[in-house]
Amino acid sequence: MNGNHASERFETVIIGGGQAGLSVGYHLAKQGRPFLILDANDRIGDAWRKRWDSLRLFTPARYDGLPGWRFPAPGWSFPTKDEMGDYLEAYAARFELPVQTGVRVESLSREGDRFVITSDRGRFEADNVVVASGAHRMPRVPAFAQELDPSIVQLHSSEYRGPSQLGDGGVLVVGVGNSGAEIAFEVARTHPTCLAGKPAGEIPVRHGSVAARFVLPVFRFLGHRVLTKRTPIGRKVGPKLAFKATPLIRVKSKDLAAAGIERVPRVTGVRDGLPVLEDDRILEVANVVWCTGFRQDFSWIDLPAFGGDGQPLHDLGIVRSEPGLYFMGLLFLYAVSSDVLPGVGRDAKRIAKHIAQLAARTSQAEATDSHGLTPRELEVVRLVAAGKSNREIASVLEISEHTVARHVQNILGKLRVSSRTAATAFAFEHGLA
Ligand SMILES: Cc1cc2nc3c(=O)[nH]c(=O)nc-3n(C[C@H](O)[C@H](O)[C@H](O)COP(=O)(O)OP(=O)(O)OC[C@H]3O[C@@H](n4cnc5c(N)ncnc54)[C@H](O)[C@@H]3O)c2cc1C
């Protein structure tokens, strides 16, 4: 990095070095394409490490590996979030993926034929950009949350680490997805706890049980192979499933009841600084944990690539209206599995292949347009056509006269002409001058 105003040019820049960005990097490296991954975090894997302390993955290790390297743990074990973070870091090292950490991208726009990326660590230019900034990052909290009494401790699930962050007194956990169920279950050990809302169903077998070993592969098959954008059932059901809360996986209704958690209706607003429920009850709690999910924020992307709902307009991650722009890790990008570990590798492979094909076509077109001349030879032929002598060209390009003479010989050979005059005529005729 050369400071704030530096500009570095890359064939492809991947914004986000989580599992989605690293998987694209792996496949680009395999295709021999140059690229750079930028990530705002200090360490690769921090997106996982920053989640709550007791979190274990819901997906077994056998489905948690990225392309080219199985997750190094028994297939039916459930890694901790730190083990997942460490695996991502080791993955980047193993495949020597070029990741610059501590770089927060602030804007993405286009200037002519290239993308321009500004960040807190400088400016980058790229022919292709893959946005892999994560579908589960920007906390979604209802607007009325700010009306809660300031004495109430409020946290979003993304800020929750453990019960010690909470004050004495009751806890209201809002939202019964897997985060809400797990966090309520944990805080109920130390605090009287209410859980507001209804779950979107439950996985019918005990998590980690032998029965689950038969059921999980079926779910994976459905989410990965059947519920995709390529099948009629996938197009019909996929978006509903992907954008809705996931059924409870590990902590289920009977566990919540056994832990003494009071189930209450949805929270609809705030009265006198306290949360109000759908049944008009006011809850006198000292803590609220919002497990209300995430939204995506693309306001930093200044490109006409979004629909009226602010979501990217893409075809399996490829933005047709902005050639060279790609998205990864979006909900239902291709399949219900697209935003989770079991699905990310397949999407990454398709996107990397598209980038490689585009790059190959561009270099072929450039080679045809330039009649096989290198960028330096193009400069020389332009100066020859401008009537400059070898000495003058050497002075303009700050190279030796001997090198200029060598370039001229190469140019005559490549253009199949025998003199400078003929090369000049060729250059004018073919738009090289
Ligand atoms: C609590 C929780 C548990 C989950 N458990 C599982 C599970 O068990 N199994 C499973 O398969 N999936 C799980 N998921 C879903 C999903 O796999 C994860 O959210 C995963 O982290 C998504 O990976 P990603 O690479 O798409 O995004 P992220 O992991 O969020 O990575 C995005 C990266 O982009 C970087 N970034 C973002 N914006 C910028 C910017 N402007 N400039 C530079 N860098 C930027 C971030 O620093 C981050 O490192 C879980 C999700 C949550 C929230």
The ligand as an SDF file (V2000), in Angstrom:
LIG
                    3D

 53 58  0  0  0  0  0  0  0  0999 V2000
  -24.8310  -17.1030   14.2120 C   0  0  0  0  0  0  0  0  0  0  0  0
  -24.6060  -17.7260   12.8590 C   0  0  0  0  0  0  0  0  0  0  0  0
  -24.3060  -19.0810   12.7880 C   0  0  0  0  0  0  0  0  0  0  0  0
  -24.1110  -19.6870   11.5390 C   0  0  0  0  0  0  0  0  0  0  0  0
  -23.8320  -21.0180   11.5090 N   0  0  0  0  0  0  0  0  0  0  0  0
  -23.6480  -21.6110   10.3230 C   0  0  0  0  0  0  0  0  0  0  0  0
  -23.3210  -23.0120   10.2540 C   0  0  0  0  0  0  0  0  0  0  0  0
  -23.2470  -23.6910   11.2530 O   0  0  0  0  0  0  0  0  0  0  0  0
  -23.1010  -23.5580    9.0410 N   0  0  0  0  0  0  0  0  0  0  0  0
  -23.1870  -22.8210    7.8800 C   0  0  0  0  0  0  0  0  0  0  0  0
  -22.9600  -23.3710    6.8150 O   0  0  0  0  0  0  0  0  0  0  0  0
  -23.5080  -21.5120    7.9170 N   0  0  0  0  0  0  0  0  0  0  0  0
  -23.7420  -20.8850    9.0880 C   0  0  0  0  0  0  0  0  0  0  0  0
  -24.0300  -19.5420    9.1190 N   0  0  0  0  0  0  0  0  0  0  0  0
  -24.2630  -18.8330    7.8500 C   0  0  0  0  0  0  0  0  0  0  0  0
  -22.9930  -18.4660    7.0320 C   0  0  0  0  0  0  0  0  0  0  0  0
  -22.2670  -19.6330    6.7280 O   0  0  0  0  0  0  0  0  0  0  0  0
  -22.1070  -17.4860    7.7430 C   0  0  0  0  0  0  0  0  0  0  0  0
  -22.8060  -16.2760    7.9700 O   0  0  0  0  0  0  0  0  0  0  0  0
  -20.8140  -17.1370    7.0030 C   0  0  0  0  0  0  0  0  0  0  0  0
  -20.0020  -16.3460    7.8400 O   0  0  0  0  0  0  0  0  0  0  0  0
  -21.0630  -16.4160    5.6790 C   0  0  0  0  0  0  0  0  0  0  0  0
  -19.8340  -16.3290    5.0020 O   0  0  0  0  0  0  0  0  0  0  0  0
  -19.5270  -15.1590    3.9400 P   0  0  0  0  0  0  0  0  0  0  0  0
  -18.1510  -15.3400    3.4540 O   0  0  0  0  0  0  0  0  0  0  0  0
  -20.6320  -15.1050    2.9380 O   0  0  0  0  0  0  0  0  0  0  0  0
  -19.6550  -13.8410    4.8170 O   0  0  0  0  0  0  0  0  0  0  0  0
  -18.8560  -13.4260    6.1240 P   0  0  0  0  0  0  0  0  0  0  0  0
  -18.3940  -14.5860    6.8820 O   0  0  0  0  0  0  0  0  0  0  0  0
  -19.7240  -12.4160    6.8140 O   0  0  0  0  0  0  0  0  0  0  0  0
  -17.5750  -12.7250    5.5310 O   0  0  0  0  0  0  0  0  0  0  0  0
  -17.6580  -11.4840    4.8860 C   0  0  0  0  0  0  0  0  0  0  0  0
  -16.3310  -10.8080    5.0210 C   0  0  0  0  0  0  0  0  0  0  0  0
  -16.4050   -9.6070    4.2790 O   0  0  0  0  0  0  0  0  0  0  0  0
  -15.7320   -8.6010    4.9800 C   0  0  0  0  0  0  0  0  0  0  0  0
  -16.3100   -7.3270    4.5810 N   0  0  0  0  0  0  0  0  0  0  0  0
  -17.6100   -6.9550    4.6240 C   0  0  0  0  0  0  0  0  0  0  0  0
  -17.7520   -5.7040    4.1880 N   0  0  0  0  0  0  0  0  0  0  0  0
  -16.5170   -5.2690    3.8510 C   0  0  0  0  0  0  0  0  0  0  0  0
  -15.9960   -4.0510    3.3400 C   0  0  0  0  0  0  0  0  0  0  0  0
  -16.7770   -3.0160    3.0760 N   0  0  0  0  0  0  0  0  0  0  0  0
  -14.6550   -3.9510    3.1290 N   0  0  0  0  0  0  0  0  0  0  0  0
  -13.8440   -4.9990    3.3700 C   0  0  0  0  0  0  0  0  0  0  0  0
  -14.2820   -6.1700    3.8690 N   0  0  0  0  0  0  0  0  0  0  0  0
  -15.5930   -6.3090    4.0980 C   0  0  0  0  0  0  0  0  0  0  0  0
  -15.9530   -8.9150    6.4520 C   0  0  0  0  0  0  0  0  0  0  0  0
  -14.9100   -8.3980    7.2350 O   0  0  0  0  0  0  0  0  0  0  0  0
  -15.9910  -10.4370    6.4580 C   0  0  0  0  0  0  0  0  0  0  0  0
  -14.7550  -11.0130    6.7960 O   0  0  0  0  0  0  0  0  0  0  0  0
  -24.2290  -18.9070   10.3540 C   0  0  0  0  0  0  0  0  0  0  0  0
  -24.5250  -17.5560   10.4440 C   0  0  0  0  0  0  0  0  0  0  0  0
  -24.7060  -16.9680   11.6770 C   0  0  0  0  0  0  0  0  0  0  0  0
  -25.0480  -15.5070   11.7400 C   0  0  0  0  0  0  0  0  0  0  0  0
  1  2  1  0
  2  3  1  0
  2 52  2  0
  3  4  2  0
  4  5  1  0
  4 50  1  0
  5  6  2  0
  6  7  1  0
  6 13  1  0
  7  8  2  0
  7  9  1  0
  9 10  1  0
 10 11  2  0
 10 12  1  0
 12 13  2  0
 13 14  1  0
 14 15  1  0
 14 50  1  0
 15 16  1  0
 16 17  1  0
 16 18  1  0
 18 19  1  0
 18 20  1  0
 20 21  1  0
 20 22  1  0
 22 23  1  0
 23 24  1  0
 24 25  2  0
 24 26  1  0
 24 27  1  0
 27 28  1  0
 28 29  2  0
 28 30  1  0
 28 31  1  0
 31 32  1  0
 32 33  1  0
 33 34  1  0
 33 48  1  0
 34 35  1  0
 35 36  1  0
 35 46  1  0
 36 37  1  0
 36 45  1  0
 37 38  2  0
 38 39  1  0
 39 40  1  0
 39 45  2  0
 40 41  1  0
 40 42  2  0
 42 43  1  0
 43 44  2  0
 44 45  1  0
 46 47  1  0
 46 48  1  0
 48 49  1  0
 50 51  2  0
 51 52  1  0
 52 53  1  0
M  END
$$$$
